């Protein structure tokens, strides 16, 4: 029999009219076929039977156990009730030599060892009111075991250690939290611990509370007591309460911390932060850590933030990871297929250009540039009526097959207005039903005149479809549309902007139509909306109308890279950047605050906003026969001082030390209010100086013009679909068709071009070197026109070379010996000598290497001492480098090298 047949038989036998009593004491059920197997428990539906992958027992142990000879007593126990021929067959098999370990062997040894079976029964089995009996998957078991080991240790201040659990979206993070809360009861060392569950959205808080209650971790009464309904209630629970589990929104800590009872320095508190990558930075997170200074903080996330590894910096190192690729391979989630369907548009460029010239004729050069920049940022071409109508027809036709199967879809839009327009178009076409999920519009949207009723599209739609339909608030409306969407007879497609594009799980949701730009963790979170298991789903489908293929491929590769580092083991200290000095930067705020106000030293009443505005307004005078704005320098000084102050305050607000420093208690709100008022002043001043233009004045005219001159023609049919699990660097060339190899090569070409232009900007020599190699590689692929797979392999190798910064002619062995924190910078500085001095390099390798180290030291010192004042950093670098380099390379070459060093430093300071 097959594994599937074994599962079916297990499920059949549990039915009332079969032999259900046989399963009364069963903890695990296995279906095996001689070489492989899956496991479940009583009541587990077929789609949830799972693979087991062992993380503790070594392969050598499996081999030893399988090939250990049994003694006579063991042989007798196994074969005494069987025919002699079976025993003889076994003995003959053993006599033939070592046996190969199969996945069935691994499953049996892993799950049925006495200690493991008891552990699974005691700690990793729960009874859910809805789903029935649940046994943990292997990633939940080993994730919790790693977590327990981590939180039973303490740092040098007596606080429990925390960290990050990275389990991909859809793999059961909520139940992992429930399993953990159960484990805390049974484990003696942690039995006294209380649990605080923190998230950033009310709907997620409710969802987690329901999961805990349904899973038996809370009674209905306990659930009510567990909810921190207000900041005051949270403060009482923290300081005086004895609830074993508390649920709170992160924002409530902002008000709770002001109450004296909001403090508990017990280390017996475990804080579980759901989606630890999102909204857990900044002031509220710091307030939470002030209230619970010795608690263990555990961030649960399906998508850690990639930028500067922020998730790990907040919670500690990644304790355990389970990636999207692993989940697809295990069958824990549905594999995803990506298909690009780009709209072909007919554009009257001459008419559009003429309109822009005519409408901007009265604007200054700066205003004209500002209008074009804002036009590009707003992406209004994507919102033209012809384009939306074309896509709406395509969606209506494309979804028909899924509609017949009772499956659902989502349409992700770039704005509320686009969502409403799509809704109207889909309703007019009439082939699919839809519902819009979005947050309320800003009450100021669309009100151009206080005496006129707003005609704004979003305001009116919300009023007609939500406010006037009797929904008490956004929460009630959202709950209703989710419930309707879950029904078989409910809407076919949910149209979303941001709300419900993350943290929303519906197994029938099968197709995600994408018409908005998405990046990094937001992209991975979004595509996971359609990866839940369902009996009618073979794949989840991503239909892309925006062209996000390169971003998707790059993002998946970056997460693969993070997974490799995580699973290989790394210290968070290795990931910290050169310019991360949060704990001391805030001390510069008083001086920067004074510098900002010094610009207005001539203004008598500094509370008079109009007086401040007039002090910076354009002041035209005749100097040397030229009309000159004599306030231009003052305005630029103001812009610079405000930017420096804002950057410092931004860093301070993410520093726990800033909030712990009592000398700043009466200044924090002052600094924040000053930044707000000064930012508003900057907007006014820029408008006064005609440096900017109010885009809203032109937006409706621009949209009408684009609707007139841009028409949708057709949707470009894709050559094929991509299996998302094969994106990134795990693609297997031997399994590719020629079309797949060609598409993959094109993606890599775009990706590597972007890497050279952006990622290598901090290494000018490497950037120039690989730019030339890229041209050569493109020429070489033309010679391989009849072999797309070879073209792909060529670019795959080249991409790895770029990632490794493997530049010929550099002393790579010397760089390899350096601390990883400085290696990249030293290599970049070394390359500057080759770039500036050329092939006739007058310096030896040893001299260049030593100079590179010296440059790195000078840059680091300047950044450490003046990191909040970029201009002073550059002055210090010039003062340090010019005398160092002058004697050996001369004044011109020295200045050229210094210019490049400063550019590299600027990139570092900007977070490159």
Number of C-alpha atoms within 10 A of each C-alpha: 9 13 16 16 13 17 23 14 12 22 19 14 15 17 12 9 8 11 12 15 12 10 16 10 8 11 17 17 18 19 22 22 14 13 12 17 25 21 21 24 22 20 16 20 14 14 13 18 22 19 19 20 16 16 12 8 12 10 13 10 12 17 17 13 13 18 15 10 13 11 8 9 8 11 13 13 10 12 15 11 8 11 9 10 10 11 16 12 11 11 14 11 12 15 11 8 9 13 13 10 17 15 17 19 19 24 21 16 18 20 19 14 11 10 10 13 15 14 14 18 15 13 21 23 19 22 14 17 12 9 12 14 17 20 23 21 22 17 22 24 20 18 21 22 15 14 21 18 11 17 22 14 13 16 10 6 8 14 21 22 23 29 23 28 30 26 25 24 27 23 23 16 21 16 19 22 23 22 23 22 23 20 19 19 17 12 12 9 12 18 14 13 18 23 22 21 23 25 24 19 16 12 16 17 19 15 15 22 26 16 20 22 19 20 24 16 25 21 13 14 9 15 18 14 19 24 21 19 14 16 21 18 18 27 25 19 24 23 17 13 14 12 16 19 24 24 24 26 22 19 21 22 25 15 16 23 20 14 14 11 17 25 21 19 16 15 19 21 26 25 23 22 25 25 24 29 25 19 14 24 17 16 18 21 19 24 24 23 18 19 22 23 21 22 28 27 26 27 29 27 22 26 24 26 18 16 11 14 17 19 27 23 17 22 22 20 23 27 23 22 22 20 19 28 19 16 20 17 14 14 17 22 26 25 25 24 19 21 22 22 21 17 22 14 16 14 16 13 11 10 14 17 10 11 14 16 13 10 13 16 11 10 16 15 14 13 20 21 16 18 20 15 11 17 16 11 9 15 12 15 18 18 22 22 21 21 22 22 20 19 23 21 17 15 19 19 13 13 19 14 10 18 18 8 12 15 22 26 28 24 23 25 22 19 18 23 17 23 24 22 19 23 20 15 19 22 15 12 14 12 16 17 17 23 20 22 22 21 17 15 15 9 8 10 13 17 14 14 8 7 7 8 11 16 13 14 15 22 20 16 16 17 13 11 13 18 16 10 11 10 14 11 11 15 12 12 19 20 12 12 16 19 10 15 22 18 13 14 10 17 19 26 27 24 27 23 21 17 15 21 25 16 17 18 18 17 20 25 28 26 26 26 24 23 23 18 15 19 14 19 19 17 19 21 20 22 24 27 25 30 29 22 23 20 10 13 20 14 20 28 26 25 22 20 20 17 18 17 16 18 17 21 20 22 20 25 16 16 21 19 13 17 18 13 13 18 13 8 13 13 12 14 11 10 15 15 16 15 15 15 16 17 14 12 22 23 15 16 22 14 10 20 20 12 17 22 16 13 17 18 11 10 15 10 12 13 9 10 14 12 15 20 15 13 19 25 21 19 14 13 13 10 10 7 7 9 11 14 15 16 17 16 11 16 20 12 15 21 18 13 21 22 15 20 25 22 15 21 24 15 19 24 20 20 22 18 16 23 19 13 11 10 10 17 12 9 13 17 11 13 17 15 12 18 18 12 11 20 16 12 17 17 12 17 22 18 15 16 19 17 17 22 21 12 15 11 10 13 15 11 12 21 16 12 16 22 18 16 17 19 20 19 14 16 18 12 11 10 12 13 15 19 16 23 20 16 21 20 16 12 16 10 15 8 10 14 12 16 13 19 23 19 17 27 22 16 20 22 21 13 17 24 17 13 18 22 16 12 15 20 18 23 25 20 22 23 22 16 18 24 17 11 14 20 10 11 16 14 11 13 18 11 10 13 12 11 14 21 22 18 23 24 15 17 22 19 11 20 21 13 13 24 14 9 19 14 17 9 8 15 14 13 8 12 18 11 9 13 10 12 14 16 16 17 24 22 24 24 28 25 24 22 24 17 18 17 17 10 9 7 14 13 14 9 13 11 13 19 22 14 19 21 20 17 23 20 15 18 23 18 15 19 25 16 13 16 19 22 17 15 11 15 23 22 12 17 22 20 12 18 20 16 13 15 18 14 10 13 18 12 13 11 16 22 17 15 22 22 15 18 25 17 17 20 23 17 12 16 17 8 13 16
